[in-house]
Amino acid sequence: MNSQLVKILLVIAALAAVAVAVPNTNSFVILLATRALAFAILVMSVDILLGYTGLASLGQAAYLGVGAYAAAILATRYHIGLGWDFWLVCLFGILLSAALAAVFGLLAIRATGVYFLMITLALGQCVWGLAYRWNSLTGGDNGINVRERPKFGGIDFANDVTFFYVVFGFFAVSLLAMYTLVRSPFGKSLAGIRERELRMQILGYNTWLHKYIAFIIAGGFGGLSGVLWAHTAGIVSPVNVELTTSVDALLMAVLGGAGTLVGGVIGSFIVFGLREYLSTLVPWWQYVLGGVYVLTIFYLPTGLMGIPERIRQYRMKNSRQETSKETKAAPH
């Protein structure tokens, strides 16, 4: 069987297992899984830039924040997005974040390497500054409490299991959309830019435009993650736009395996789970989590998704050594 097909079937089986197992647990686990799924969309958007385009961004939290604040403001002040119009708010969050990414991309895409990293960091901090200082709109330090979840027909998102399935549905569609994107000719061109941008330019590709489009797409998915996060967490504050949020998303993508999409999802679940578990054991759990990141970068540079390949390489190496020994030991 084709290895790619096997991977797809394994992912489908894992998602089905999550969809069946999580609702049968307690409310805390359901809420934690819902948050991890909402944030995983942001992590996958980071992977579009990092793993497939070779652009490490530290400003992705800005798009999550824009989507989250848009959903919170519309819900609390205008009661928009608490009925059938919730789907329009999702679309609005995506378009608003994509528009912001289109503006930021004009500045950021012209840079590469550490300069791109620093520009996205600076742009992200500009959004954080607005969220922190614009008290009349964002509530400043206090943030905005989203007390209600959407309700339409006989479906009430206030039920944690129901909302878990809603977020799971958005996550599954986002994963499918991004997977289709990276497997398309456009996605292949992004991989080519990541490997050797000069060669792609020589072949006639407009590499700036390709990176710019990828940047906008990543921003749009970040906005969707923000809309879902607002209703999942129940509060939106400048914390959601901090540098820490962007760093978390970047590290989750690296931990799971950059350039895999699914690796980012695994990283999201592991980090959210470890945070909650370690925080109940030791007050210095951040250092333990930091140690996990460092060990992964040193010993698993391809992330957790690279473990099967490392095992395969190890077995091939041992097999060659055994063959070499048998050849030397055989009588001539």
N, C-alpha and C positions, 0 to 999 in steps of 0.2 A: 504494500500500500504506500502511496505517495506520502513522504514525511510531512509535507505541508498540510495534507488532508488529515493526517493523524493529529497534528497540533490543533487544527480547527476543531476536530471532534473532542479533543481533550478540553479545550476552552469551553465549548458548549456544555460538556458534561459538568465542568466545574461551576459554570454559571447556574445550571439547573440545580445542582446540589445546594448552592447558596440560596437560591429562590425557595427551595423546599425546606431547608434546615433552619434558616434564620427565623422565620415566623413562628417556629415551634419552640423558641427559646424565651427568655424573660424580656421585659420591656427595655431594660438597659442595653442588652446585646442588640436588640432590634434597632434602637436609636443609634448605637455606635456603628452598626453596619450601614445604616442609612447615611450617616455622616461620611463614612469612608467611601461609599459609592458616589456621593455628591462631589467630594473632593477629588476622587479618582478621575473625574472628567477633566478637572484642571490639570492633574498630573499628566494625563494623556496628551493634553494640549501642549504642555511643556515638552513632551517627548517628540511631538511633531517638529519642534524647533531644534531640540538637542540631538535626539537620536537619528532623525532622518535628514535634517538640513545642516546640522553641525553648528547651530547657534545656541549658545548657553545664555538664557535670559534670566535676569533677576527682577523682572518687573511684572511677572504674570499675575501677581496678587492684585494689581490695579484693575484688571478686567473682571476678576472675581468680585472685587469691591464695587465696581460700577454696576454689575448685574444685581448684586445683593442689595445695594442702596436703592436702586431703581425699584426693585420688587417691594422693599420695605416701605419706601415713601409712598408709592402708589396704593399699597394695602392699608397703611395706617392713616393717611391723610385724605385719600380720595376713594377708599374702599374699592379700588380697582384691582382685579386679580384674585378676588375671593369667591368668584363664581366661574361661569364658563369662560370669562375673559382671562382666566389664569393662563390659558394657552397663548393668548395675545401678549401677556406680560413676559412669558418665556421668549417669544419671538422678539419682543421689544428689547429685552435684556441682551439677547444675542446680537441684534443689530447695533445697539448703542455701544456695546463693548467692541464690536468689529469696527465701528466708525472711529472709536478712540484709538484702536490699534492701527487703523489706516493713517491717522495723523502722526502717531508716535513712530510708525514704521518709516515715514519719510525722513525722520531724523536718525533712527537707529540702524536701518539696513545699510546705510552708507559705510558703517564701521564693521570691523571684523574682530574676532578674538576677544581679548580683554577689553578693548575699547567698546565693543558691542555690549559686553557685560556691564560696564560702568554706565553707559548711556541708558540702558534699560533700567538699571538701578536708580539713576537720577530721575528718570521719568516716572517710575513707580513711586518714588518718594514725593514727587509733586502731587500725585493723587492722594497719597497719605496725608500730606499737609492740608489739602482741601477738606478731606474728611474730618481732620482734627480741628481745623479752624472755622469752618463754615457751620457754626452752631445752629443757625436758623433753619438750615436744610438737613444737616446730618445728625444734629444732636450732640456734636462734639464728642467729648470723652464718654458721655452717657450712652451714646449710640441711639438706636431705634429698636424698641421692642415690638416684635411681630407676634401679637397675641393670638391671632386667628390664622387658621389654615384654610385654603380654598374649600368650598362646598358647593356641589352642583348635582342636581337630580337626587338620587339616593346614595351618592358617594360622598363621604365626609372624610377629608384628609386629616382631620383631627385624630382619627384612629391610626395608631402608629404602624400597624401591619399594612393598612391600606396605603399609607404614604410611603412605606418602604417599597411596595410594589410599583408605585408611581415613579419613584426615584430610580428603582431598578430598571424600569422600562426606558426612561430617559438615558440611563447609563448604557443599556444594551444597544439602543439605537445610535448613540454617540460612538460607541466602540465599533459598530458595524460601519458607520459613515467614515470614521477615521481609517479603519482597516481598508476600506474600498479606496480611499484617497491614496494611501501609501502604496497600494498595489497597482494603482493606475499609472499610465505613462508619466503623468505629472509627478506622482510620488517617486517614480524611478529617476526622474530628472533631479529631484531634490537629493536623492542618495548620491547621484553623480556629482552634484555641487558639493556635498559633504566630503566626498573622497578627493576630488580634484576640480576646483572651480575653474581654474585657468583652462583646463582641457575642455570643459563644457562650453566656455566662451569661444574657444577656437572652433568647436563644432557648430557654433551659430546660436547657442541658447542665450536668451536674455536672463542671465543669472540673477540680476537685481530684481527683475519683475517676479521671477519664481519665488525668491526669498520673501519678497514683499507680500505676495498672495498668501504664502504659508503663514506669515506673521499675522495677517488679518484673520485667517481661518482659526489660528490658535487663539486669538483674542476673542472671537465669537464663541468658541466652546468654553473659554474661561468665563464669559458672561452667563452662559447657561448654568455652569457650575455655581455661580454666585446666586442666581435666582433660586435654585434648589437649596443652596446652603442657608439662605435667609429664612426659608420656611422650616428647614430642618433644625437649625440651632435656635430659632425663635428670637434672635437678637443680631443686629448688625452694628458693628462699631469699628473705629480705626484699627483695632487689632487685626481685623480681617484684611487690611490693606498694608500691614507692616511688612518690612523686609523679611521677617521671620517666616511669613506665609509663603513668599516666593522661594525662599531657601528650602523650606520643607518640601514643596512640590518638586524642586530640582533634585533634592537628595532622594526622595521617594522614587523618582524615575531612574536615578543611578542605582539605587539599592535593588530595585526589581530587575533592571536591565534596560539601558537606553537602546532605542531602536527596535522595541518589541511591542509597544503599547500595553500588552498584557502585563509586562513586568512592572509598569507603573501602578497598575491596579493591585498587584501583589504587594508592592512597596507601601501603598496606601493602607491596606488592611494590616500589614505587619506593624507599621509605625503607630497607627491609631490603637491597635491592640496592646502593643508594648507600653505606650504612654499610660494607658489606663491601668495596666497590670503593675508596671514598675512604680507608678506613683503611690500605689497602696503599700509598697514594700519599703522603699527608701526615699528620703527627701531629696537625694541627689541623683534622681533617675535620669536627668538630662545628660549627665556624664556617661551613664551606661549606654544611652541611645547614641550619644556621640561616638563612643567606642565602637558600637556596631557599624556606624557609617565608615569610620576609619578602617576597620578590619575588612569591610567589604571592598573598599577602594584598593587596599593593598593586596588582598588575596583573591578577590573576585572582581576584577576590573570590568568584566562584562555583566556583573550583577547576578542575582539568583537565577535568572533565566539562562545564564551561561553554564550552570552546573552540569547539565547533561552533556554538553559539548566537552567540558573539562574531563568528565569521566570517560567519555569516548576516546579522547586523546590519550589519557592515561592508560587505558586498556590497549590501545594500538601500540603505544610505546613499549609496554610490557610484552606484548605479542612479538614485536620485532626483536626485542632482547632475547626472548626464549628461542625464537627461530635462529638468531645468530649463534646462541650457545649450542643448539643442536647441530648446526652446520659445522661448527668448529670441532664438536665432539665426534662427529661421524667419521668412520675410518675412510682413508683415501686409498 
